Amino acid sequence: MNQPIRFFGPPPGYDYQKELKNDSRTPPDFLKLNSPDSSGPDEVPIYKYISKEYYDLEVEKVWKRTWQWACREEQIPQVGDTFVYDVGVLSVIVVRTATDAIKAYPNACLHRGRRLCDYNAHVTELRCPFHGFTWNIDGSFKSMPSPWDLPHVDQDKFCLPEFKVEKWGGFVFINMDSNAQPLSETLGVVPDHFERWDMENRYMIANVSKVMRCNWKVNMEGFLESWHVAATHPQFLASFGAITGQYDVFGPVNRTLSSIMGESTPLLGRTPSEQEKYDSLTIQYLAGKQGPALPEGVKARTHAATTGREHLKNLLGPKAENFSDAELVDSIWYSVFPNFTPWGGPGTRQQYRWRPWGNDPEMSVMDIIVLAPFKGVRPPPAPLKMLGPDQSWREATELGSISLVEDQDAFNLEAVQKGLHMTTKSSIVLSKYQESRIRHFHRLLDEAIARNSSNTAE
């Protein structure tokens, strides 16, 4: 019997790098890198997605010990602005204490433990709503009621504990571990690869979070591969290389590069016209409606890139001419452990984050912000729209067509969580290449838990 061909890469004959060779501009060198890595588990135990015991382990060994994106700098622009970052049962107050300084504290009063902040605000002090114990925004103790009744409290030392804070690209990261390594070790190649896209000089045109009935890892893993596009988002098949994406691992970081409106669309079963490619991406669900006609003899990918380049010229000036077609059109997204997925490119792009929700291992929240370049004074950031588990992503009209795609994903991911309770297997199975980013994530997750368990024991 003939043995199947084994390869840990895209299907034979399809290669994202071939798409780059047709680009009208020379793509940056980091897009030309091809770094596959299928190391990591073949199977993942189901208890990781449903066990309260494992959830508690993650709280102690992951969420309390890793760098996490908490907010954007423009969400706390003024001294005294606060941002409450919740992750599962944990809560952190991020506050701008000076024009060039940001601090983070546990969101708990040192008296009886009441949350100090229930929502984002502008404050001159951090005052507990329960009894009125008060701290200055720099964390130093300010006052308490009935000080005569607490002679055992040294007010000079009764300061709020501080967590580590670092910034990159306009994102503010926190780490609850005082012994944490620098953020740069977690970000890996991301600052270098994203430098030309100037993530810091963006503004938030959308800010949406949705509670979902699935474990945070189930939620996130739906976005670490493109394989599902064929079955979940069939409207994209004429424009999206669903099984021809490139998956890379660079130390602590992984990424996907997927061509849009390129030459490789093997799952469609035929070669689509250039107009079909363009319509597939631009009109999506608008059945029966025609999108704009392509100029005669112009490829869809080239036209989309040219249009994007002209738009960016109005915002970025002549340097917009230097961006390649791939940067303007393709899906380029990285993952930073444990839960941050920044999308690359010089134009408007979404940024993803996933968090456990409350104290339930089978509930999570997905956060999407959309960042866009701007000209002149930075517009104010979009306010948060919070969607409950029974609400549709399509209620977030500010997300545009993204919301329709997210609804398709949400339908599947919540069904995955239910299915995990019914399967007779004790684990899920991962493909070698197309799910290599999920493999990489679980390798990092296992390593983090083992490392932090060892550090605790010591």
C-alpha positions, -999 to 999 in steps of 0.1 A, spaced: 0 0 0 13 34 -9 23 56 21 9 91 21 34 119 13 46 135 46 53 172 46 51 199 72 44 228 50 17 241 26 3 217 0 28 208 -27 28 235 -54 16 263 -32 39 288 -16 32 322 -1 67 333 -10 58 329 -47 31 355 -42 57 380 -29 77 376 -62 47 391 -81 46 422 -58 48 456 -74 72 467 -46 99 448 -29 85 434 3 105 439 35 130 412 43 111 399 73 82 389 51 106 368 30 116 348 61 102 312 62 106 296 96 83 266 100 83 248 133 60 219 141 74 211 175 49 210 203 22 184 212 4 163 187 -25 162 211 -38 185 238 -57 171 268 -93 182 270 -90 190 307 -70 221 297 -102 236 284 -128 225 310 -110 218 343 -114 244 371 -83 229 386 -63 237 355 -79 271 353 -67 279 388 -32 267 378 -32 291 349 -42 320 372 -12 313 394 14 303 369 4 322 338 -17 352 344 2 363 375 35 357 358 34 369 322 34 402 303 0 412 291 -13 440 270 -36 460 294 -45 492 274 -33 517 248 -15 548 259 -42 571 243 -67 555 267 -49 572 296 -36 604 280 -39 627 311 -22 625 345 -47 609 368 -64 588 340 -70 552 351 -77 520 332 -90 488 349 -76 456 333 -95 425 343 -82 390 335 -103 362 350 -105 368 388 -76 392 387 -78 430 383 -52 457 378 -54 495 379 -32 512 353 -28 549 360 -8 577 344 11 592 372 31 618 352 32 629 316 59 603 309 51 577 337 26 549 340 21 527 370 0 496 378 -14 484 411 -35 455 423 -71 466 422 -77 460 459 -79 481 490 -52 472 516 -79 475 543 -106 449 536 -98 441 499 -126 460 482 -118 469 445 -105 504 445 -117 511 409 -148 497 393 -144 515 360 -120 537 340 -120 573 352 -100 605 357 -90 608 394 -68 629 417 -66 600 442 -74 564 446 -101 562 472 -118 530 484 -156 534 481 -161 511 512 -145 530 541 -126 558 524 -90 546 527 -71 568 501 -39 566 482 -22 592 459 -20 582 423 17 574 427 7 547 452 18 564 484 -6 564 512 -27 595 518 -53 591 545 -76 567 564 -107 571 586 -102 568 623 -64 566 623 -65 563 661 -81 529 657 -53 515 635 -21 523 654 -6 491 642 -6 504 605 26 522 595 12 548 572 47 555 557 48 519 545 11 515 537 16 520 500 0 502 471 21 474 457 34 480 422 34 458 392 59 460 363 49 483 334 65 485 300 54 500 267 57 491 230 40 506 199 15 525 220 5 494 239 8 493 277 19 460 292 18 449 328 33 420 346 23 410 382 56 392 388 82 414 404 109 391 391 97 391 355 122 393 326 120 424 304 91 427 280 115 425 251 120 387 258 83 382 253 79 404 222 108 387 204 109 398 168 77 419 169 93 453 176 117 448 147 91 434 122 65 461 131 88 491 132 80 503 97 43 502 105 45 527 133 19 512 156 24 540 182 10 566 158 -24 551 154 -58 558 169 -86 535 180 -115 537 156 -132 507 172 -131 491 207 -153 461 211 -153 432 236 -176 402 237 -182 376 264 -183 341 249 -193 306 262 -159 289 257 -125 286 273 -102 315 264 -78 290 246 -106 276 225 -115 312 217 -80 322 208 -70 290 189 -97 297 163 -76 326 152 -42 308 151 -48 291 118 -65 298 84 -74 262 77 -110 267 90 -117 294 64 -129 269 38 -157 255 60 -164 285 83 -160 315 59 -167 300 24 -174 335 10 -137 341 10 -126 311 -11 -122 331 -43 -98 355 -26 -82 338 4 -55 312 3 -72 291 31 -47 263 30 -17 281 14 -9 304 43 26 304 57 31 296 94 63 307 112 78 305 146 104 329 158 115 320 193 86 331 216 65 345 188 46 329 159 28 343 128 6 336 98 11 352 63 -20 346 41 -22 360 6 -53 379 -4 -66 379 -40 -34 361 -51 -28 332 -75 -33 303 -51 -69 295 -42 -69 257 -44 -100 250 -24 -123 268 -48 -120 240 -73 -114 263 -102 -96 294 -111 -116 325 -102 -117 356 -123 -99 387 -110 -133 403 -105 -145 373 -85 -114 376 -63 -121 413 -57 -158 408 -51 -152 380 -27 -132 402 -4 -150 435 -8 -187 427 -8 -186 395 12 -222 388 23 -239 414 1 -255 387 -21 -270 399 -54 -250 432 -52 -222 440 -75 -190 455 -62 -170 481 -81 -157 469 -114 -119 464 -117 -101 485 -144 -96 464 -175 -65 442 -175 -57 450 -138 -53 422 -113 -75 424 -81 -45 422 -58 -27 450 -76 -58 472 -77 -65 468 -40 -29 476 -31 -29 507 -54 -61 519 -38 -47 514 -3 -15 531 -12 -33 562 -25 -54 564 7 -23 562 28 -6 590 9 -32 614 23 -22 604 58 15 594 56 27 613 26 53 600 1 65 572 23 33 553 15 47 546 -19 73 523 -3 48 498 11 45 465 -8 13 450 -20 16 423 6 17 448 34 -13 466 21 -35 436 12 -25 404 29 -34 390 63 -3 393 85 -8 385 121 15 375 150 9 360 184 26 372 216 22 347 245 -1 344 263 -30 362 246 -21 391 223 -24 389 185 -13 421 167 -21 424 130 6 440 109 5 465 80 7 502 75 -31 507 72 -61 501 94 -58 468 112 -76 450 140 -57 438 171 -70 408 191 -68 398 228 -84 369 247 -90 366 284 -107 342 309 -139 357 321 -147 356 358 -140 324 377 -154 300 351 -130 280 329 -157 277 302 -162 315 298 -140 340 281 -139 374 265 -125 384 231 -113 420 227 -110 437 193 -96 471 188 -91 486 153 -61 509 149 -58 534 120 -32 559 110 -41 596 113 -29 630 102 -26 659 125 -40 657 161 -48 621 172 -86 617 174 -100 605 207 -101 567 211 -134 549 205 -153 541 237 -157 504 247 -187 486 234 -193 455 256 -213 426 242 -228 399 263 -228 362 255 -263 364 239 -254 394 217 -241 393 181 -209 407 169 -230 424 143 -243 448 169 -209 463 168 -214 482 135 -181 501 141 -163 468 132 -177 468 97 -174 436 78 -152 421 106 -183 416 128 -199 393 102 -168 371 101 -166 371 140 -201 358 142 -192 328 120 -163 321 143 -182 325 175 -208 300 163 -181 274 159 -161 282 190 -189 279 214 -199 247 197 -164 234 202 -167 240 240 -199 219 241 -184 192 220 -154 188 243 -178 174 269 -192 148 245 -161 134 227 -151 100 239 -114 110 234 -93 125 261 -75 149 239 -78 170 207 -55 163 177 -34 190 160 -21 190 124 16 193 119 18 225 98 -15 243 96 -20 242 133 17 247 142 9 280 159 -14 262 183 13 236 189 37 264 196 13 281 220 8 249 240 45 243 241 50 278 256 20 273 280 35 240 293 69 256 296 55 286 315 36 265 340 66 242 346 90 271 349 68 291 373 60 260 393 98 253 397 104 290 407 77 287 433 92 255 447 126 271 450 
